[in-house]
Amino acid sequence: MKQTTVIVTIVALVLMFISIASWIFKQEGFSLVCANLGTVILLIAYLWDNRRKDEND
């Protein structure tokens, strides 16, 4: 994986942990936004990384 893909994945995982912490502290709206944003970022990073592999093969 490229360095940028690793950084984006780490950011998405941090958003997921922020979502869990927000949910624990009863801030459901912020928790949902962080969870959805983290999920979308992970999906885009996964698809982008796999698209690059298909082009090189």
Contacts in CASP RR format, 6 or more apart in sequence:
PFRMAT RR
TARGET T0000
AUTHOR 0000-0000-0000
METHOD contacts of the structure
MODEL  1
MKQTTVIVTIVALVLMFISIASWIFKQEGFSLVCANLGTVILLIAYLWDN
RRKDEND
1 49 0 8 1.000
2 49 0 8 1.000
5 45 0 8 1.000
5 48 0 8 1.000
5 49 0 8 1.000
8 41 0 8 1.000
8 44 0 8 1.000
8 45 0 8 1.000
9 42 0 8 1.000
9 45 0 8 1.000
11 41 0 8 1.000
12 37 0 8 1.000
12 38 0 8 1.000
12 39 0 8 1.000
12 41 0 8 1.000
12 42 0 8 1.000
12 45 0 8 1.000
13 38 0 8 1.000
13 42 0 8 1.000
15 34 0 8 1.000
15 35 0 8 1.000
15 37 0 8 1.000
15 38 0 8 1.000
15 41 0 8 1.000
16 34 0 8 1.000
16 35 0 8 1.000
16 38 0 8 1.000
16 39 0 8 1.000
18 34 0 8 1.000
19 31 0 8 1.000
19 32 0 8 1.000
19 34 0 8 1.000
19 35 0 8 1.000
19 38 0 8 1.000
20 31 0 8 1.000
22 28 0 8 1.000
22 29 0 8 1.000
22 30 0 8 1.000
22 31 0 8 1.000
22 34 0 8 1.000
23 31 0 8 1.000
END
